[in-house]
Structures are given as structure tokens and as C-alpha cells.
Amino acid sequence: MPEAVLRRAAEEMLDWHGSGMGVMEMSHRGKEFGAIAMQAAADFRTLLAIPAHFHILFMQGGGLGENAIVPLNLSRGTKADFVITGSWSAKSQKEAQRYCATRVAASNAADQHTRLPDPASWQLDRDASYVHVCTNETINGVEFQALPDLRALGCDAPLVIDFSSHVASRSIDWRRVGLAFGGAQKNLGPAGLTIVVVRDDLLGRALEICPSAFNYKTVADNQSMYNTPPTWGIYVAGLTFQWLLQQREGDATGIAAMERRNIAKAKLLYDVIDSSAFYNNTVDPACRSRMNIPFFLRDEAHNDAFLAGARETGLLQLKGHKSVGGMRASLYNAMPLAGVQALVAYMREFERSHA
Ligand SMILES: *Cc1c(COP(=O)(O)O)cnc(C)c1O
């Protein structure tokens, strides 16, 4: 979380704008919270240049919830294609199997999820109800640098993207997207809020068994207030959107500024890893994630000492996901360049004293 956002939320916690209530105490149907939610949606639309024919939905259930909610809404119980690029897309396919037939259109499992299959090689089903892609694989550290253009590949199915772990870190070409979803907790705000961006024409296809509160059309028709939305999460994410809109980097503003900063942060860390014989990252440079950077100490016997020293230096949460091992640095939007500079200074010093 950006520190400025946390401070603002703290200042307003007991009394929002002189209303005599904190946001957590408001009715979600009152005019105060109505204004907060409308502003948050408008700012998110501006920030990511989301065209008018897409709805922005504030939901609950997280990324894993959407793994079921998407097929409940889009599959019509028929079939869907999945591009398997790491742990998250694999999970999405597994969950969707409960609601429709699934096919693997491409997979990088044979490469241990370290490179992305070229879209030209994907075996897409023309009749698929949708094609699912995880655009940033948080655990494996691979990221699509451009969205696939399904139409150019001869497939008219809508592209569904899971952008949970890199939403708002870069711009999005909405011409290529049918639906995007993500949990807010990595780059936008507190856990509990899920954001869905869905194209108009994809509403109204839900299966009969789809819970009403998870039916995109019902949620859209009720401006995300069919049931009580995660009000605190929407409010804090809204503060983050305003913070993002204010960012400047040279002549760039908003997302473009964020993207520049994220490129610089990631380059700093990858350069240190690549120029060292002590550290190692196995992901194809063409698809390395800017947000989640897994790396290994070539001598894993130093892992515990590395993590303990990092903790003492104030560098936290560097242990890699258990399925991959090693280390992982997550350089989300709110991580300043100074944080990455501190990390690489520590890494160089640790290498000097342990190589
Ligand atoms: C973190 C993450 C999720 C998380 O799902 P939750 O249900 O919100 O825990 C889903 N997809 C990706 C790519 C993630 O990084």
C-alpha cells in the first residue's frame, strides 16, 4: 500500500469528510458511500482508459472465486480454452472443469513455466465460450508483455484475463479483452474486494445455477450494490486510484508514470541478478515479470542466512513460494525505487561476504 493512502485512510477513519461517520459505519446505500463508490469506479476507468462499453464491477470472492464465477457466467455449460503458464492459470482450469469442458490450448509446463508459449502456436477452439489467460503469473514470475490478439489468431471467443497481481502496473489494450478480473489485495487495496471489468455483450449469459450475487448482469444492473459490497475495500482502493492518477515520472502521468517506474525497478533487480554468479533467475528475459521476481542463490545452503540478514535490514517477505523455492521479490506499485535499491545493496553485500 502507498504510505500516503494509509495515512489518508487513518486520518479519515473516524470521520469521513465531516459526515460524523467513518466509512465502515456508513450504509452502502447512503449518499456518502454512493459518492465514494461512484468516484472510485470513475477514477479506475480514467486510470486504465476503460472504454464505455465495459462495466466495472466491485465484487467479493477473490481471484479464486472468479475461477468459478467466470465459467458460471460465460461458459453456457459448453467449453472453454485455457493457456497454462503457471500455478494460477492451472488453478483456474481446474476450477472451471466443475462447470464446463476445458481444453488446454497451450502450456509451458514442459519448460517449468519459465517461458510463454508463442500465441501463434496456441491450439484454439473456434467454438470455445472464452479463452482464459493469467497475464502475470505471480508465483512463477512470467508476464505477458503484450496481450494476445485472439481475432488475429482466427478465434472470436472473448479473452478472459486474470490480472490480479499486476493490475494498474501497466496499460491495457482493451480491444483485445472480453473480461478482466483481479483481487485488489496485491496492487490496489485491502483483501476482500475483487474488481471485474466486463464487456457489455458478455452480460446475461449466466447458467441457471449461478448465485445471484455472482451474476455479472445482476451486479451490473445494481451498480455493484445488489448485496452489500466490500465498502472499506472500495474506499481504500479509491484512495489508491487517486494516488495513482497523481503519479508523475518525467513527462508521464498516472499509469504511464507507474509503468516507467516499474520498468526501472525491475531492471535494477534483474541486472544485479544477471550480472552475478551468486544469484540466478531462470525465466526467459522476454517474459520476465516486472512485479514478481523469483530468484535463487546458486548455493541454497545460504538461503536461511540470506533471509535472516534481510529481515534484520528491514527487507521482509522475500521467501519464495513453496512450490518454486528460493526467493521472490514482489515489486508492486507501492514499492518505491528506494526499496529496490535497498534490496540490491543488501544482495551485493551478502554476495561479497558469502561468495
Ligand atoms: C493472488 C492471486 C490470486 C488470488 O486469489 P484470491 O482468491 O484473491 O486469494 C488469483 N490470481 C492471481 C494471478 C494471483 O496472483
The ligand as an ORCA input file, in Angstrom:
! r2SCAN-3c Opt
* xyz 0 1
  C      -3.059    -13.674     -5.654
  C      -3.670    -14.151     -6.909
  C      -4.959    -14.658     -6.922
  C      -5.625    -14.700     -5.587
  O      -6.822    -15.169     -5.451
  P      -7.583    -14.890     -4.065
  O      -8.754    -15.748     -4.189
  O      -7.889    -13.412     -4.092
  O      -6.667    -15.272     -2.945
  C      -5.505    -15.065     -8.122
  N      -4.795    -14.982     -9.270
  C      -3.537    -14.488     -9.278
  C      -2.789    -14.374    -10.559
  C      -2.955    -14.062     -8.089
  O      -1.712    -13.575     -8.074
*
